């Protein structure tokens, strides 16, 4: 597969000023040379050349284009790459793509250009994932994290940990295989254990920052919970600044999940307005209430909304108990009709007076902005592997504390090393790579 020539439209197929058809492979220059009116084989790499794309069958000019040539190791994929910058018409772009297919290229799979860049050593797996994250970034903060990872921030973060593990394992192996070498320090549990403890302390800090990075990059699942008719839908509309949910004075209006996203100063909220939790004989409302309970379980932040114009009732106290172990903000609505002064955040969703709630949320997540200034992990795959590396190191620590021989401890150290290398894609399985890159964009 790696020796085949591939082609794809790398821009959105729509009416636009320009579109790009990208060809990669050992015959990329030859393929495009067959369909243009200049001799590309005499052009240097890293050049842009004006040409006409011509249908060889009837010598018809298809488009005036700019052809960029990138040769071998100086290209994105590590192969010869030719990019045809066409006028952005859908018909013209498809015609250029068809001509490339007719002259020896095959249509690229999703993410195949990036996969080749990885396989040819141009980027590591974390950089490939970061490029995909950059394409799908929903806000400026997520884009900043992605560009840092593209520049190799994850590798820079992990390499010292990998080197420490390599040094530990190598030292143990030398002591075992060459005990007669007097110039090599004899590694003992007393020497190794402090190093493992220090490694674990630094690893815990990395994982903590990774959580912050995930929040900045992906936002948080936020569920608005409360009894019927306390103003949940009004609050959702106020936060989104649009009439997303139906608002009436009739209890039980919201019978299904209503969703939307909003970017605040320090975090993106993926909001869910739920059906009011109460006892109901209405079958449709019962289904909505069950969805509300599931949304509550999945939520990373709960906005627990009470009616400030009345005293708390039994159902309110049940919701307080139900959410006590979750990250939550207690909010009282209908501030202008308040009859008490309970501790919490007071708003008037109906009149869009929700600044105290927005301020509280920003304060809660301001600390996570540290992820923008420091290197951090990029996604759940990386965090999961880092956790596995940590577990292996904890097992190594337990083994040493139990008095086990270091040659057995080395097995866990090697496992931790392998997990960290897998984050960078330097130890991986072909089926895993195929699955990862198939989620990327066509033409990327």
KOLVEXTOR-935518 format. One record per residue (C-alpha): residue in three letters; residue number from 1; z, x, y. Coordinates in nm, 4 decimals. Each point is the difference from the previous one (the first is absolute). Layout:
<sites>
- type,seq,Z,X,Y
- ALA,NUM,Z,X,Y
...
</sites>
This chain:
<sites>
- type,seq,Z,X,Y
- UNK,1,0.0000,0.0000,0.0000
- UNK,2,0.0847,0.2844,0.2399
- UNK,3,-0.3542,0.1413,-0.0280
- UNK,4,-0.1719,-0.3265,0.0942
- UNK,5,-0.1294,-0.0561,0.3524
- UNK,6,0.1667,-0.2984,0.1670
- UNK,7,-0.0798,-0.2100,0.3045
- UNK,8,0.1702,-0.2811,0.1914
- UNK,9,0.0077,-0.1676,0.3380
- UNK,10,0.3104,0.1491,0.1614
- UNK,11,0.0220,-0.2438,0.2915
- UNK,12,0.0488,-0.3745,-0.0037
- UNK,13,-0.3214,-0.1771,-0.0935
- UNK,14,-0.0458,-0.2097,0.3138
- UNK,15,-0.2040,-0.0180,0.3183
- UNK,16,0.1144,0.3025,0.1992
- UNK,17,-0.1223,0.2906,0.2112
- UNK,18,-0.0079,0.2467,-0.2893
- UNK,19,0.0603,0.0131,-0.3725
- UNK,20,0.0407,0.3000,-0.2302
- UNK,21,-0.1458,0.0505,-0.3455
- UNK,22,0.1762,0.2891,-0.1742
- UNK,23,-0.1432,0.2008,-0.2902
- UNK,24,0.1987,0.2599,-0.1973
- UNK,25,-0.0983,0.2250,-0.2878
- UNK,26,-0.1909,0.3143,-0.0864
- UNK,27,-0.3334,-0.1726,0.0771
- UNK,28,0.1144,-0.1862,0.3134
- UNK,29,-0.2274,0.1968,0.2347
- UNK,30,-0.2980,-0.0361,-0.2338
- UNK,31,0.0500,-0.3765,-0.0376
- UNK,32,0.0018,-0.0644,0.3749
- UNK,33,-0.2795,0.2538,0.0503
- UNK,34,-0.2272,-0.2261,-0.2070
- UNK,35,0.0424,-0.2889,0.2429
- UNK,36,-0.0178,0.1683,0.3410
- UNK,37,-0.2777,0.1583,0.2053
- UNK,38,0.1572,0.3461,0.0445
- UNK,39,0.0802,0.2769,-0.2467
- UNK,40,0.3794,-0.0136,-0.0413
- UNK,41,-0.0022,0.2891,-0.2472
- UNK,42,-0.0629,0.2372,0.2924
- UNK,43,0.2847,-0.1373,0.2104
- UNK,44,0.3377,0.1701,0.0194
- UNK,45,0.3290,-0.1590,-0.0950
- UNK,46,0.2192,-0.1629,0.2645
- UNK,47,-0.3045,-0.1149,0.1964
- UNK,48,-0.1223,-0.3354,0.1262
- UNK,49,-0.3725,-0.0587,-0.0212
- UNK,50,-0.2199,-0.2692,0.1562
- UNK,51,-0.2425,-0.1533,-0.2507
- UNK,52,-0.1756,-0.3123,-0.1184
- UNK,53,0.0841,-0.1611,-0.3309
- UNK,54,-0.3290,-0.0765,-0.1711
- UNK,55,-0.0776,-0.2066,-0.3095
- UNK,56,-0.2056,0.2415,-0.2152
- UNK,57,-0.1759,-0.2909,-0.1732
- UNK,58,-0.1906,-0.1140,0.3105
- UNK,59,0.0926,0.2635,0.2605
- UNK,60,0.1700,-0.2727,0.2063
- UNK,61,0.2633,0.1118,0.2532
- UNK,62,0.3268,-0.1767,-0.0745
- UNK,63,0.2211,0.1357,0.2795
- UNK,64,0.0580,0.2800,0.2473
- UNK,65,0.3170,0.1760,-0.1083
- UNK,66,0.2261,0.2997,0.0442
- UNK,67,0.0592,0.1928,-0.3233
- UNK,68,0.3168,0.2093,-0.0327
- UNK,69,0.0027,0.2749,-0.2628
- UNK,70,0.3193,0.1474,-0.1468
- UNK,71,-0.0438,0.2618,-0.2686
- UNK,72,0.2306,0.0607,-0.2955
- UNK,73,0.3502,0.1206,0.0866
- UNK,74,-0.0320,-0.1016,0.3654
- UNK,75,-0.0468,-0.3681,-0.0841
- UNK,76,0.2601,-0.2710,-0.0505
- UNK,77,-0.0660,-0.0299,-0.3732
- UNK,78,-0.0502,0.3698,-0.0739
- UNK,79,-0.3632,-0.0757,-0.0934
- UNK,80,-0.3161,-0.0177,0.2084
- UNK,81,0.0325,-0.3091,0.2184
- UNK,82,-0.2656,-0.1666,0.2138
- UNK,83,0.0864,-0.2824,0.2392
- UNK,84,-0.2786,-0.2181,0.1368
- UNK,85,0.0991,-0.1582,0.3324
- UNK,86,-0.2177,-0.3103,0.0227
- UNK,87,-0.0305,-0.2760,0.2542
- UNK,88,0.2510,-0.2566,-0.1096
- UNK,89,-0.2231,-0.2773,-0.1265
- UNK,90,0.0946,-0.1397,-0.3391
- UNK,91,-0.3590,-0.0086,-0.1300
- UNK,92,-0.0780,0.3546,0.1143
- UNK,93,0.3228,0.1433,-0.1426
- UNK,94,-0.0558,-0.1656,-0.3372
- UNK,95,-0.3578,0.1300,-0.0071
- UNK,96,0.1178,0.3584,0.0606
- UNK,97,0.2603,-0.0410,-0.2748
- UNK,98,-0.2663,-0.1321,-0.2405
- UNK,99,-0.2296,0.2954,0.0709
- UNK,100,0.2821,0.2420,-0.0825
- UNK,101,0.0656,-0.1870,-0.3250
- UNK,102,-0.3712,0.0109,-0.0846
- UNK,103,-0.0078,0.3774,0.0404
- UNK,104,0.2812,0.1085,-0.2277
- UNK,105,0.3348,-0.1154,0.1325
- UNK,106,0.2205,-0.2665,-0.1529
- UNK,107,0.2270,-0.2391,0.1868
- UNK,108,0.3429,0.1563,0.0471
- UNK,109,0.3101,-0.1631,-0.1403
- UNK,110,0.2746,-0.1051,0.2383
- UNK,111,0.1846,0.3099,0.1214
- UNK,112,-0.2309,0.2378,-0.1866
- UNK,113,-0.0761,0.2251,0.2980
- UNK,114,0.3713,0.0496,0.0540
- UNK,115,0.0528,0.0481,-0.3736
- UNK,116,-0.2559,0.2785,-0.0014
- UNK,117,0.1699,0.1633,0.2980
- UNK,118,0.3219,-0.0024,-0.2026
- UNK,119,-0.1576,0.1252,-0.3220
- UNK,120,-0.1786,0.2774,0.1885
- UNK,121,0.3250,0.1160,0.1584
- UNK,122,-0.0802,-0.1038,0.3574
- UNK,123,0.3072,-0.2239,0.0263
- UNK,124,0.3034,-0.0757,-0.2121
- UNK,125,0.0875,-0.3469,-0.1271
- UNK,126,0.2459,-0.0735,0.2827
- UNK,127,-0.2689,0.0772,0.2584
- UNK,128,-0.2415,-0.2348,-0.1773
- UNK,129,0.2603,-0.2763,0.0046
- UNK,130,0.0691,0.0707,0.3674
- UNK,131,-0.3681,-0.0396,0.0884
- UNK,132,0.0070,-0.3399,-0.1640
- UNK,133,0.3214,-0.0825,0.1888
- UNK,134,-0.1678,0.0995,0.3266
- UNK,135,-0.2861,-0.2403,-0.0649
- UNK,136,0.2417,-0.2858,-0.0674
- UNK,137,0.2636,0.0861,0.2654
- UNK,138,0.1142,-0.3156,0.1766
- UNK,139,0.1595,0.1677,0.3027
- UNK,140,0.0276,0.3282,0.1891
- UNK,141,0.3138,0.1147,-0.1838
- UNK,142,-0.1595,-0.0397,-0.3421
- UNK,143,-0.3085,0.1876,0.1222
- UNK,144,0.2183,0.2876,0.1246
- UNK,145,0.1668,0.0362,-0.3386
- UNK,146,-0.3375,-0.0092,-0.1727
- UNK,147,-0.1569,0.2734,0.2139
- UNK,148,0.3001,0.2258,-0.0625
- UNK,149,-0.0456,-0.0426,-0.3739
- UNK,150,-0.3754,0.0634,0.0305
- UNK,151,0.0868,0.3343,0.1584
- UNK,152,0.2123,0.0885,-0.3043
- UNK,153,0.3511,-0.1013,0.1065
- UNK,154,0.0974,-0.1175,-0.3503
- UNK,155,-0.1111,0.3268,-0.1602
- UNK,156,0.1878,0.1947,0.2689
- UNK,157,0.3071,-0.2087,-0.0784
- UNK,158,-0.0171,0.0435,-0.3778
- UNK,159,-0.1125,0.3598,-0.0398
- UNK,160,0.3430,0.1560,0.0731
- UNK,161,0.1607,-0.2289,-0.2611
- UNK,162,-0.2717,0.0844,-0.2518
- UNK,163,0.0407,0.3713,0.0633
- UNK,164,0.3778,-0.0188,-0.0458
- UNK,165,-0.0453,-0.1712,-0.3355
- UNK,166,-0.2624,0.2521,-0.1045
- UNK,167,0.2331,0.2861,0.0897
- UNK,168,0.2874,-0.1541,-0.1996
- UNK,169,-0.2103,-0.0602,-0.3108
- UNK,170,-0.1689,0.3409,0.0191
- UNK,171,0.3371,0.1743,0.0344
- UNK,172,0.1377,-0.1791,-0.3057
- UNK,173,-0.3131,0.0831,-0.2009
- UNK,174,0.0178,0.3687,0.0933
- UNK,175,0.3663,0.0166,-0.0996
- UNK,176,-0.0805,-0.1595,-0.3368
- UNK,177,-0.3204,0.1871,-0.0836
- UNK,178,0.0898,0.3404,0.1470
- UNK,179,0.3793,0.0425,-0.0231
- UNK,180,-0.0419,0.3777,0.0064
- UNK,181,-0.1223,0.0012,0.3629
- UNK,182,0.3004,0.1305,0.1924
- UNK,183,-0.1696,-0.0360,0.3394
- UNK,184,-0.0131,-0.3798,-0.0352
- UNK,185,0.3214,-0.1850,0.0855
- UNK,186,0.1507,-0.1917,-0.2922
- UNK,187,-0.0139,-0.3634,0.1034
- UNK,188,0.3152,-0.1911,-0.0924
- UNK,189,0.1206,-0.3556,0.0485
- UNK,190,0.2287,0.1226,0.2779
- UNK,191,-0.3033,0.1373,0.1857
- UNK,192,-0.2427,-0.2832,-0.0765
- UNK,193,0.2232,-0.3054,0.0530
- UNK,194,0.0480,0.0514,0.3775
- UNK,195,-0.3776,0.0330,0.0364
- UNK,196,-0.0529,-0.3277,-0.1849
- UNK,197,0.2653,-0.1739,0.2114
- UNK,198,-0.1623,0.1255,0.3204
- UNK,199,-0.3411,-0.1162,-0.1279
- UNK,200,0.1406,-0.3486,-0.0682
- UNK,201,0.1595,-0.0258,0.3448
- UNK,202,-0.3296,0.0802,0.1687
- UNK,203,-0.1820,-0.2379,-0.2359
- UNK,204,0.2307,-0.2890,0.0931
- UNK,205,-0.0792,0.0629,0.3659
- UNK,206,-0.3732,-0.0080,-0.0745
- UNK,207,0.0306,-0.3292,-0.1876
- UNK,208,0.2009,-0.1518,0.2851
- UNK,209,-0.2707,0.0954,0.2489
- UNK,210,-0.2653,-0.1282,-0.2391
- UNK,211,0.1587,-0.3438,0.0216
- UNK,212,-0.0241,0.0182,0.3783
- UNK,213,-0.3626,0.1023,-0.0245
- UNK,214,-0.0743,-0.2921,-0.2283
- UNK,215,0.1558,-0.2407,0.2511
- UNK,216,-0.1983,0.1468,0.2902
- UNK,217,-0.3228,-0.0012,-0.2000
- UNK,218,0.0215,-0.3299,-0.1862
- UNK,219,0.2451,-0.2069,0.2032
- UNK,220,0.2675,-0.2174,-0.1571
- UNK,221,0.0009,-0.3351,-0.1758
- UNK,222,0.1960,-0.2266,0.2306
- UNK,223,0.1110,-0.3457,-0.1052
- UNK,224,0.1324,-0.2666,0.2358
- UNK,225,0.2620,-0.2000,-0.1888
- UNK,226,0.2012,-0.3037,0.1016
- UNK,227,0.0579,-0.3704,-0.0483
- UNK,228,-0.2764,-0.2451,0.0850
- UNK,229,-0.0604,-0.0633,0.3690
- UNK,230,0.1946,0.2988,0.1376
- UNK,231,-0.3136,0.1393,0.1692
- UNK,232,-0.1454,0.2396,-0.2592
- UNK,233,-0.3592,-0.0989,0.0712
- UNK,234,0.0588,0.0142,0.3756
- UNK,235,0.1397,0.3520,-0.0402
- UNK,236,-0.3001,0.1073,-0.2088
- UNK,237,-0.2370,-0.1351,0.2646
- UNK,238,0.1948,0.1715,0.2781
- UNK,239,-0.0054,0.3364,-0.1769
- UNK,240,-0.3725,-0.0273,-0.0771
- UNK,241,-0.0757,-0.1509,0.3418
- UNK,242,-0.2157,-0.2666,-0.1628
- UNK,243,0.0415,-0.3432,-0.1580
- UNK,244,-0.0125,0.1199,-0.3606
- UNK,245,0.2465,-0.2494,-0.1445
- UNK,246,0.0295,-0.3750,0.0571
- UNK,247,0.3029,-0.0910,0.2091
- UNK,248,0.1490,-0.3518,0.0052
- UNK,249,0.3453,-0.1532,0.0275
- UNK,250,-0.0327,-0.1250,-0.3581
- UNK,251,0.2052,0.2001,-0.2494
- UNK,252,-0.2038,0.1494,-0.2840
- UNK,253,-0.3293,0.0367,0.1915
- UNK,254,-0.0619,0.3476,-0.1472
- UNK,255,-0.0675,-0.0474,-0.3709
- UNK,256,-0.1793,0.3242,-0.0791
- UNK,257,0.0164,0.3640,0.1001
- UNK,258,-0.1501,0.0745,0.3452
- UNK,259,-0.0710,0.3669,0.0693
- UNK,260,-0.0993,0.2296,0.2856
- UNK,261,0.0495,0.3562,0.1252
- UNK,262,0.1189,0.1332,0.3340
- UNK,263,0.0437,0.3563,0.1262
- UNK,264,0.3191,0.0672,0.1955
- UNK,265,0.0904,0.3304,0.1679
- UNK,266,0.1166,0.1729,-0.3170
- UNK,267,-0.1059,-0.2105,-0.2984
- UNK,268,-0.2554,-0.2490,-0.1242
- UNK,269,0.1493,-0.3256,-0.1259
- UNK,270,-0.1834,-0.1824,-0.2778
- UNK,271,0.1524,-0.3371,0.0752
- UNK,272,0.0510,-0.2885,-0.2385
- UNK,273,0.1089,-0.3411,0.1227
- UNK,274,0.1543,-0.1829,-0.2936
- UNK,275,0.0772,-0.3586,-0.0857
- UNK,276,0.3540,-0.0938,0.0976
- UNK,277,0.2382,0.0519,-0.2913
- UNK,278,0.1712,-0.3278,-0.0901
- UNK,279,0.0194,-0.2541,-0.2786
- UNK,280,-0.3145,-0.2144,-0.0086
- UNK,281,-0.1557,-0.2639,-0.2239
- UNK,282,-0.3455,0.0671,0.1424
- UNK,283,-0.2006,0.1861,-0.2656
- UNK,284,-0.2185,0.1860,0.2522
- UNK,285,0.3013,0.1029,0.2083
- UNK,286,0.1813,0.1140,-0.3164
- UNK,287,-0.2883,0.2370,-0.0754
- UNK,288,0.0200,0.1328,0.3570
- UNK,289,0.3752,0.0536,-0.0324
- UNK,290,-0.0485,0.1984,-0.3221
- UNK,291,-0.2554,0.2184,0.1810
- UNK,292,0.2566,0.0479,0.2764
- UNK,293,0.2564,0.1266,-0.2495
- UNK,294,-0.2546,0.2444,-0.1442
- UNK,295,-0.0923,0.1193,0.3488
- UNK,296,0.3692,0.0590,0.0653
- UNK,297,0.0240,0.2201,-0.3096
- UNK,298,-0.3068,0.2046,0.1026
- UNK,299,0.0958,0.0363,0.3673
- UNK,300,0.0861,0.3384,0.1504
- UNK,301,0.1368,-0.1678,0.3121
- UNK,302,0.1416,-0.3499,0.0295
- UNK,303,0.0239,-0.1903,0.3250
- UNK,304,0.2702,-0.2535,-0.0797
- UNK,305,-0.0446,-0.2820,0.2483
- UNK,306,0.2683,-0.2543,0.0911
- UNK,307,0.0001,-0.2969,0.2340
- UNK,308,0.2111,0.1021,0.3004
- UNK,309,0.0288,-0.3613,0.1156
- UNK,310,0.2236,-0.0966,-0.2925
- UNK,311,0.2808,0.1450,-0.2073
- UNK,312,-0.0763,0.1903,-0.3181
- UNK,313,-0.0157,-0.2214,-0.3051
- UNK,314,0.0580,0.0664,-0.3690
- UNK,315,-0.3667,0.0880,-0.0562
- UNK,316,0.0201,0.2574,0.2824
- UNK,317,0.2963,0.1689,-0.1669
- UNK,318,-0.1895,0.0004,-0.3296
- UNK,319,-0.2885,0.1825,0.1698
- UNK,320,0.2426,0.2527,0.1469
- UNK,321,0.1352,0.0691,-0.3479
- UNK,322,-0.3484,0.0068,-0.1531
- UNK,323,-0.1241,0.2674,0.2433
- UNK,324,0.3150,0.2121,0.0366
- UNK,325,-0.1448,0.2934,-0.1962
- UNK,326,-0.3334,0.0023,0.1822
- UNK,327,-0.0987,0.1606,0.3297
- UNK,328,0.0308,-0.2965,0.2321
- UNK,329,0.0287,-0.1076,0.3612
- UNK,330,0.2037,-0.3141,0.0716
- UNK,331,-0.1721,-0.2020,0.2708
- UNK,332,0.1075,-0.3173,0.1786
- UNK,333,-0.2793,-0.2160,0.1379
- UNK,334,0.0072,-0.2686,0.2733
- UNK,335,0.1997,0.2189,0.2381
- UNK,336,-0.0468,-0.2526,0.2802
- UNK,337,0.1807,-0.2621,-0.2133
- UNK,338,0.2772,0.2286,-0.1327
- UNK,339,0.3382,-0.1572,-0.0755
- UNK,340,0.1739,0.3181,-0.1215
- UNK,341,-0.0143,0.3766,0.0537
- UNK,342,-0.0229,0.1463,-0.3490
- UNK,343,-0.0726,0.3695,-0.0332
- UNK,344,-0.3676,0.0675,-0.0587
- UNK,345,-0.3340,0.0042,0.1788
- UNK,346,-0.0665,-0.3028,0.2190
- UNK,347,-0.3530,-0.1210,0.0767
- UNK,348,-0.1996,-0.3037,0.1004
- UNK,349,-0.3119,0.0030,-0.2199
- UNK,350,-0.1292,-0.3233,0.1519
- UNK,351,-0.0149,0.1629,0.3442
- UNK,352,-0.1157,0.3412,-0.1322
- UNK,353,0.3252,0.1657,0.1070
- UNK,354,0.0233,0.2384,-0.2953
- UNK,355,0.0459,0.3352,0.1780
- UNK,356,0.3535,0.0550,-0.1399
- UNK,357,-0.1351,-0.0254,-0.3562
- UNK,358,-0.2937,0.2338,0.0706
- UNK,359,0.2397,0.2514,0.1584
- UNK,360,0.2315,-0.0161,-0.3026
- UNK,361,-0.2865,0.0587,-0.2441
- UNK,362,-0.1292,0.2949,0.2032
- UNK,363,0.3470,0.1548,0.0046
- UNK,364,0.0314,-0.0463,-0.3754
- UNK,365,-0.3236,0.1878,-0.0748
- UNK,366,-0.0154,0.2535,0.2847
- UNK,367,0.1518,0.2659,-0.2274
- UNK,368,-0.3009,-0.0129,-0.2308
- UNK,369,-0.2282,0.1448,0.2683
- UNK,370,0.1190,0.3436,-0.1108
- UNK,371,-0.2658,-0.0301,-0.2707
- UNK,372,-0.2675,0.0400,0.2692
- UNK,373,0.1262,0.3433,0.1007
- UNK,374,0.0770,0.1434,-0.3451
- UNK,375,-0.1954,0.0461,-0.3208
- UNK,376,0.0587,-0.2775,-0.2500
- UNK,377,-0.1411,-0.1515,-0.3176
- UNK,378,-0.2860,-0.2448,0.0328
- UNK,379,0.0297,-0.2826,-0.2523
- UNK,380,0.1796,-0.1497,-0.2995
- UNK,381,-0.1821,0.2241,-0.2496
- UNK,382,0.1236,0.3116,0.1762
- UNK,383,0.3532,-0.1353,0.0455
- UNK,384,0.0167,-0.1054,-0.3663
- UNK,385,-0.1016,0.3465,-0.1205
- UNK,386,0.2477,0.1603,0.2389
- UNK,387,0.2741,-0.2191,-0.1447
- UNK,388,-0.1002,0.1069,-0.3504
- UNK,389,0.0210,0.3639,0.1082
- UNK,390,0.3451,-0.0696,0.1402
- UNK,391,0.1115,-0.1651,-0.3250
- UNK,392,-0.1187,0.3035,-0.1963
- UNK,393,0.1991,0.2282,0.2285
- UNK,394,0.3076,-0.2183,-0.0356
- UNK,395,-0.0398,0.0273,-0.3774
- UNK,396,-0.0248,0.3781,0.0349
- UNK,397,0.3181,-0.0021,0.2057
- UNK,398,0.1827,-0.2107,-0.2586
- UNK,399,-0.1177,0.2308,-0.2781
- UNK,400,0.1321,0.3078,0.1788
- UNK,401,0.3314,-0.1676,0.0741
- UNK,402,0.0251,-0.0845,-0.3713
- UNK,403,-0.0470,0.3679,-0.0869
- UNK,404,-0.3502,-0.0196,-0.1487
- UNK,405,-0.2149,0.3135,-0.0304
- UNK,406,-0.2393,0.0645,0.2876
- UNK,407,-0.3052,0.0023,-0.2258
- UNK,408,0.0692,-0.3697,-0.0625
- UNK,409,0.0702,-0.0634,0.3689
- UNK,410,-0.3412,0.1507,0.0756
- UNK,411,-0.1655,-0.2995,-0.1702
- UNK,412,0.1319,-0.2329,0.2716
- UNK,413,-0.0890,0.2490,0.2730
- UNK,414,-0.3557,0.0135,-0.1318
- UNK,415,-0.0154,-0.3806,-0.0060
- UNK,416,0.1055,-0.0145,0.3662
- UNK,417,-0.2656,0.2612,0.0821
- UNK,418,-0.2672,-0.2056,-0.1787
- UNK,419,0.0920,-0.3198,0.1872
- UNK,420,-0.0290,0.1742,0.3368
- UNK,421,-0.3337,0.1539,-0.0915
- UNK,422,-0.1221,-0.3439,-0.1089
- UNK,423,0.0693,-0.1328,0.3509
- UNK,424,-0.2632,0.2425,0.1266
- UNK,425,-0.2340,-0.0901,-0.2858
- UNK,426,0.0244,0.3453,-0.1514
- UNK,427,0.1319,-0.1434,-0.3277
- UNK,428,-0.1551,-0.3374,-0.0735
- UNK,429,-0.1971,-0.2102,-0.2446
- UNK,430,-0.3664,-0.0932,0.0420
- UNK,431,0.0658,-0.3714,-0.0500
- UNK,432,0.2643,0.0079,0.2748
- UNK,433,-0.2424,0.1683,0.2405
- UNK,434,-0.2741,-0.2518,-0.0753
- UNK,435,0.2400,-0.2850,0.0741
- UNK,436,0.1269,0.1578,0.3225
- UNK,437,-0.3417,0.0735,0.1483
- UNK,438,-0.1477,-0.3364,-0.1011
- UNK,439,0.2271,-0.1573,0.2630
- UNK,440,-0.1623,0.2007,0.2787
- UNK,441,-0.2963,-0.1021,0.2151
- UNK,442,-0.3592,0.0113,-0.1182
- UNK,443,-0.1718,0.2943,0.1695
- UNK,444,0.3285,0.1860,0.0542
</sites>
